[in-house]
């Protein structure tokens, strides 16, 4: 007898389908685990301890440390499935925190949440799930996986919660193994309602904010702790060459910043470039922030045809250059198998080295990959 396909896409009973759920301790992943356990799946919860929750780098409301590990374990006990905590502290520091610090020192604006998904959760944790003989791994991310000739990645139904910007590095073979049970929900309120329905103590738990290992949003404080002497002073220079003042370290500034420059008494100026080699913060008028073209490296491609050879006169895409912005029309011109030049139809402000540029199909919600913005 052929068994009907279950909700995770396997032609066998739920009780014979093992799924590892990546549990951060927040409401989203807790609901995923509880929902699958309620449906009868063979659920195993796994939480990664990513940093020492007693250290100065940690903060209240962060994921993957302290209270959150306790909350994940409590959900597993309430719903009756096994739960494991894996110490990934050294891997996380090497793959995410150190790279974050070095990128800032190089004048970039990194996105460590993407690197965490790429190098820790969707690589090492996914392999751990396979070692546990799981059929798949489920997460609480707001993104959708569509089955077809091969699985496709699509934006979440609730575009205000969509996390596709942070998941563009997902490889095709990883997508084959991953499941995102919350991607179809229309609002976060639905998730919290499910948590209440399951009787989970985390139903009203606030969402984690900012970067988990950055206390109080102070990136510079983390960099100075990790790289002593990183905050060397230097000049604030107008893009026409005039020295306007001094700063207390390039790491205290980001592209597009206006406030806190300490150079009042003139038309508004914005940070347009950071030069760590000369220790200069370069400023200019707002219009100088607008970028029409920029280069990408480390491109991950999820399209159906070869990225470089099938491009013809370039790919018509929509792209996101910041997580909070909607996709905008652009042309992508491959310069190699994993590099490209992007030409925006309408220039965007705040296109910063170290940020991601994520590709979306021009006529659907499908994510086609993306790359990392390079210095011009």
FENRA-V428447 format. One record per residue. SS is DSSP state (h for helix, s for strand, l for the rest). OMEGA is omega in radians with two decimals (* if undefined). NEAR is the number of other ideal C-beta (glycine too) atoms within 12 Angstrom. Layout:
[[SS & OMEGA & NEAR] [SS & OMEGA & NEAR]]
This chain:
[[l & 3.09 & 6] [l & -3.12 & 6] [l & 3.08 & 13] [l & -3.13 & 12] [l & 3.13 & 14] [l & -3.03 & 23] [l & 3.10 & 23] [l & 3.02 & 35] [l & -3.11 & 25] [l & -3.11 & 24] [l & 3.08 & 15] [l & -3.11 & 20] [l & 3.11 & 20] [h & -3.09 & 26] [h & 3.11 & 18] [h & 3.13 & 17] [l & -3.12 & 30] [s & 3.14 & 30] [s & 3.01 & 41] [s & 3.11 & 43] [s & 3.07 & 49] [s & -3.02 & 48] [l & 3.13 & 50] [l & -3.05 & 45] [l & 3.12 & 44] [l & -3.07 & 41] [h & -3.05 & 38] [h & -3.11 & 45] [h & 3.09 & 47] [h & 3.11 & 50] [h & 3.11 & 40] [h & -3.12 & 48] [h & -3.12 & 51] [h & -3.12 & 41] [h & -3.12 & 37] [h & 3.08 & 43] [h & 3.13 & 35] [h & 3.13 & 25] [l & 3.06 & 24] [l & 3.12 & 22] [l & 3.05 & 36] [s & -3.01 & 29] [s & 2.96 & 43] [s & 3.10 & 35] [s & 3.10 & 46] [s & 3.08 & 41] [s & 3.10 & 41] [s & 2.94 & 42] [s & -3.00 & 35] [l & 3.09 & 44] [l & -3.11 & 39] [l & -3.08 & 22] [l & 3.08 & 29] [l & -3.09 & 13] [l & -3.09 & 21] [l & -3.12 & 18] [l & -3.06 & 33] [l & 3.12 & 30] [l & 3.09 & 29] [l & 3.10 & 18] [l & 3.11 & 27] [l & 3.14 & 34] [l & 2.96 & 43] [l & 3.05 & 43] [l & 2.96 & 35] [l & -3.07 & 28] [h & -3.09 & 27] [h & 3.07 & 38] [h & 3.09 & 34] [h & -3.12 & 23] [h & 3.12 & 37] [h & 3.14 & 46] [h & -3.13 & 28] [h & 3.10 & 25] [h & 3.14 & 43] [h & 3.12 & 32] [h & -3.13 & 20] [h & -3.06 & 24] [h & 3.01 & 34] [l & 3.05 & 19] [l & -3.11 & 32] [s & -3.11 & 23] [s & -3.13 & 31] [s & 3.04 & 27] [s & -3.13 & 28] [s & -3.14 & 31] [s & 3.12 & 22] [l & -3.03 & 33] [h & -3.09 & 26] [h & 3.12 & 19] [h & -3.13 & 27] [h & 3.13 & 36] [h & -3.10 & 28] [h & -3.01 & 21] [h & -3.01 & 27] [h & -3.03 & 40] [h & -3.13 & 38] [h & 3.12 & 24] [h & 3.08 & 28] [h & -3.13 & 38] [h & -3.10 & 31] [h & 3.12 & 24] [h & 3.10 & 35] [h & 3.12 & 39] [h & 3.13 & 32] [l & 3.09 & 24] [l & 3.12 & 34] [l & 3.08 & 34] [l & -2.99 & 35] [l & 3.08 & 34] [l & -3.02 & 38] [h & 3.13 & 37] [h & 3.10 & 37] [h & -3.13 & 37] [h & 3.11 & 36] [h & 3.09 & 40] [h & -3.06 & 37] [h & -2.93 & 30] [h & -3.12 & 31] [h & -3.01 & 37] [h & -3.06 & 45] [h & 3.06 & 39] [h & -3.07 & 29] [h & -3.12 & 30] [h & 3.11 & 41] [h & 3.09 & 33] [h & 3.07 & 23] [h & 3.10 & 28] [h & 3.11 & 34] [h & 3.09 & 21] [h & 3.10 & 17] [l & 3.13 & 24] [l & 3.10 & 16] [l & 3.03 & 31] [l & 3.14 & 31] [s & 3.03 & 37] [s & -3.14 & 45] [s & 3.10 & 45] [l & 3.13 & 45] [l & -3.14 & 44] [l & 3.08 & 40] [l & 3.12 & 37] [s & -3.07 & 41] [s & 3.09 & 33] [s & 3.13 & 39] [s & 3.07 & 25] [l & 3.08 & 18] [l & 3.03 & 15] [l & 2.94 & 8] [l & -3.12 & 17] [l & 3.10 & 28] [s & 3.08 & 30] [s & -3.13 & 47] [s & 3.09 & 31] [s & 3.08 & 36] [l & 3.09 & 34] [l & 3.06 & 24] [l & -3.06 & 24] [l & 3.10 & 25] [l & 3.11 & 17] [l & -3.04 & 31] [l & -3.12 & 34] [l & -3.09 & 35] [h & 3.14 & 44] [h & -3.06 & 38] [h & -3.06 & 35] [h & -3.06 & 42] [l & -3.12 & 44] [l & 3.12 & 37] [l & -3.14 & 40] [l & -3.09 & 24] [h & -3.13 & 24] [h & 3.05 & 17] [h & 3.14 & 32] [h & 3.08 & 34] [h & -3.01 & 24] [h & -3.03 & 32] [s & 3.03 & 41] [s & -3.11 & 43] [l & -3.00 & 43] [l & -3.10 & 41] [l & -3.00 & 40] [l & -3.08 & 36] [l & -3.08 & 23] [l & -3.06 & 30] [l & -3.13 & 17] [l & 3.07 & 18] [h & 3.11 & 29] [h & 3.10 & 17] [h & 3.12 & 25] [h & -3.13 & 39] [h & 3.08 & 26] [h & 3.08 & 19] [h & 3.11 & 29] [h & 3.11 & 35] [h & 3.13 & 20] [h & 3.13 & 15] [l & -3.14 & 27] [l & -3.10 & 17] [l & -3.14 & 36] [l & -3.10 & 23] [l & -3.05 & 40] [l & -3.11 & 26] [l & -3.10 & 18] [l & -3.14 & 31] [l & 3.05 & 19] [l & 3.03 & 25] [l & -3.07 & 29] [l & 3.04 & 17] [l & -3.07 & 22] [l & -2.94 & 35] [l & -3.05 & 37] [l & -3.13 & 40] [l & -3.13 & 32] [h & 3.05 & 25] [h & 3.10 & 19] [h & -3.09 & 17] [l & 3.12 & 20] [h & -3.07 & 38] [h & -3.13 & 27] [h & 3.11 & 24] [h & -3.13 & 37] [h & -3.13 & 34] [h & 3.11 & 23] [h & -3.11 & 23] [h & -3.08 & 30] [l & -3.12 & 26] [l & -3.12 & 12] [l & -3.08 & 14] [l & -3.04 & 28] [l & 3.08 & 27] [l & -3.14 & 24] [l & 3.11 & 18] [s & -3.06 & 26] [s & 2.89 & 23] [s & -2.98 & 38] [s & 3.02 & 29] [s & -3.11 & 26] [l & 3.05 & 23] [l & 3.05 & 14] [l & -3.10 & 12] [l & 3.06 & 17] [s & -3.04 & 19] [s & -3.11 & 26] [s & 3.14 & 23] [s & 3.09 & 20] [s & -3.08 & 32] [l & 3.12 & 22] [l & -3.11 & 29] [h & -3.07 & 39] [h & 3.14 & 38] [h & -3.01 & 31] [l & 3.07 & 39] [l & 3.12 & 33] [l & 3.14 & 38] [l & -3.13 & 30] [l & 3.10 & 31] [l & -3.07 & 24] [l & 3.03 & 15] [l & -3.14 & 20] [l & 3.12 & 30] [l & 3.14 & 20] [l & -3.10 & 27] [l & 3.09 & 14] [l & 3.14 & 10] [l & 3.08 & 16] [l & -3.12 & 15] [l & 3.10 & 20] [l & -3.08 & 34] [s & 3.05 & 32] [s & -3.13 & 39] [s & -3.14 & 37] [s & 3.04 & 34] [s & -3.12 & 36] [s & -3.09 & 26] [l & -3.13 & 29] [l & 3.11 & 14] [l & -3.09 & 17] [l & 3.14 & 27] [s & 2.94 & 31] [s & -3.06 & 41] [s & -3.09 & 34] [s & 3.12 & 39] [s & 3.11 & 31] [l & -3.04 & 19] [h & -3.09 & 19] [h & 3.13 & 16] [h & 3.10 & 24] [h & -3.05 & 29] [l & 3.14 & 22] [s & 3.13 & 35] [s & -3.12 & 21] [s & 3.06 & 25] [s & -3.06 & 35] [s & 3.12 & 27] [s & 3.01 & 42] [s & 3.11 & 26] [s & -3.10 & 26] [s & 2.98 & 38] [s & -3.03 & 36] [s & 3.14 & 36] [l & 3.14 & 35] [l & -3.09 & 30] [l & -3.13 & 18] [l & -3.13 & 14] [l & -3.04 & 14] [l & -3.03 & 31] [l & -2.99 & 21] [l & -3.10 & 13] [l & -3.04 & 16] [l & -3.10 & 25] [l & 3.10 & 15] [l & -3.14 & 11] [l & 3.12 & 20] [s & 2.98 & 36] [s & -3.07 & 22] [s & 2.77 & 39] [s & -3.08 & 33] [s & 2.99 & 44] [s & 3.07 & 39] [l & 3.01 & 44] [l & -3.05 & 28] [l & -3.05 & 28] [l & -3.10 & 16] [l & 3.08 & 24] [l & -3.14 & 22] [l & 3.14 & 35] [s & -3.10 & 28] [s & -3.12 & 24] [s & 2.99 & 36] [s & 3.11 & 25] [s & -3.14 & 42] [s & 3.14 & 25] [s & 3.04 & 32] [s & 3.13 & 21] [s & -3.12 & 19] [l & -3.10 & 18] [l & 3.13 & 22] [s & -3.10 & 25] [s & 2.95 & 38] [s & -3.14 & 28] [s & 3.05 & 42] [s & -3.13 & 28] [s & 3.07 & 28] [s & 3.09 & 19] [s & -3.10 & 17] [s & 3.12 & 22] [s & 3.07 & 31] [l & 3.04 & 27] [l & 3.04 & 29] [l & -2.94 & 39] [l & 3.01 & 36] [l & -3.12 & 34] [l & 3.06 & 37] [l & 3.13 & 39] [s & 2.96 & 44] [s & -3.02 & 48] [s & -3.07 & 47] [s & 3.05 & 41] [s & 3.08 & 38] [s & -3.09 & 28] [l & -3.02 & 21] [l & 3.12 & 12] [l & 3.14 & 19] [l & -3.06 & 27] [s & 3.05 & 31] [s & -3.08 & 44] [s & 3.10 & 41] [s & -3.14 & 40] [s & -3.14 & 45] [s & -3.08 & 40] [s & -3.12 & 37] [s & -3.10 & 39] [l & 3.03 & 30] [l & 3.13 & 25] [l & * & 18]]
